[in-house]
Amino acid sequence: MLHWATGGVIALVVAACHRAPAAAPLAPAAPLPTAVRQTVLDSVRRVLDHAIADGAFPGAYAVIGTREGIVAEYGAGRLDSADATRPTSRTVWDLASLTKVVNTTSAMLQLVGSGRVALDSPVVRYLPEWKAPGAEGVTVRHLLSHNAGLPAWRALYKEAATPDEAMSLVLATPLDTVPGVRFLYSDLGFILLGRLVERVSGEPLVGYGPRHVFGPAGMQETRFLPPASWRARTAPTEQDPWRQRKLRGEVHDENGARLGGVAGHAGLFSTAHDLARFARLYLNGGTLDGVRVFEAATVASFTRVQDTTVSRRALGWETPTGRNSAGQHLSAVAFGHTGFTGTSLWMDPSRNLFVLLLTNRVNPTRQNLRIGAVRAGLADAVSAVLAGAPR
């Protein structure tokens, strides 16, 4: 676990048996009074320790930070009932639907920013093989905003035997409403966006993020299909009834598994160390440690609410609604997302704040639904402390 020492220096303690690959160190935030940083840490500790006692998840790691660096971080609980290892900043988590924003939305942000994709162009311009009924009326913006008219989900893993068969089913699934009139969060839409990234970039999705986003941002532990060498420090997820085994280091999402573990909607794995850098990258307008990964104007356009007559969604990202995991106190310009396995990330540019929470709440079963209150509670607890902090 990482702890703050005198003067804001971070000491990294990683168990020798789980030694992580070298990566750029986390940086301390701009100076805050020691008492404020300690109060933030105490607030995070109270929320996570209470959640552990309440059975919300076996283990968790939270990081609170700014565009400059880390304010506080804390690991709670254990990785699994059979593994008492306490989570650290280098614990590997299945990000589930954080894949949509960390990988796929980031790739789309780059492709739009470079002019290779136009948000209001029909998706079929890039994916002419998408011939499902109604597809011709769907734009890239529709897919990113979850108002394309697509169904939310389809049991691809039950209907298909191979990744190609699963993708064929996605391409054949008809719209069930007119594009642009209804918000419906859709995994199918982001599976299509993953294919679009591959088609426009000419690169497989598995390699696009590490080459163009994660590598330049100093995120060396973010990828699809994590290697076996990461397994010991990976948080197990569910005792899966379909695969008849406890999942550790393989994608939890069944459709993601049927698509070969690499898809636009799920399958990415990462650590708190890397995702803290990712949050700082966005808060810095697409630049981190002197490296520009995104254009600032495109970051701003992707993180704004798109059409309030339909929803309060940005492009890929959620924004605060008063009812979601942002809690009650983040500003209107905040943006974030959650993942089914128990992950979440919120960033608030106006308050120079990010709140990252990584858990394996589906361990041992997805029927555990306590995570929602924990996410909002953590955001509210941190916001309450920092709202009055001298900066």
Salt bridges, closest charged atoms under 4 A:
ASP42 OD1 - ARG45 NH1 2.99
ASP54 OD2 - ARG370 NE 3.59
ASP80 OD2 - LYS246 NZ 2.95
ASP83 OD2 - ARG248 NH2 2.74
ASP120 OD1 - ARG141 NE 2.75
GLU129 OE2 - ARG195 NE 2.68
GLU129 OE2 - ARG199 NH2 2.67
GLU159 OE1 - ARG154 NH2 2.89
ASP176 OD1 - ARG182 NH2 2.74
ASP187 OD1 - LYS100 NZ 2.67
GLU203 OE1 - ARG211 NH1 3.77
GLU203 OE2 - HIS212 NE2 2.64
GLU221 OE1 - ARG90 NE 3.68
GLU221 OE2 - ARG233 NH2 3.19
GLU238 OE1 - HIS252 NE2 2.78
GLU238 OE1 - ARG366 NH2 2.79
ASP240 OD2 - ARG243 NE 2.75
GLU250 OE1 - ARG243 NH1 3.79
GLU250 OE2 - ARG245 NE 2.92
ASP253 OD1 - HIS265 NE2 2.88
GLU254 OE2 - ARG366 NH2 2.71
ASP274 OD1 - HIS273 ND1 3.06
ASP289 OD2 - ARG277 NH2 2.67
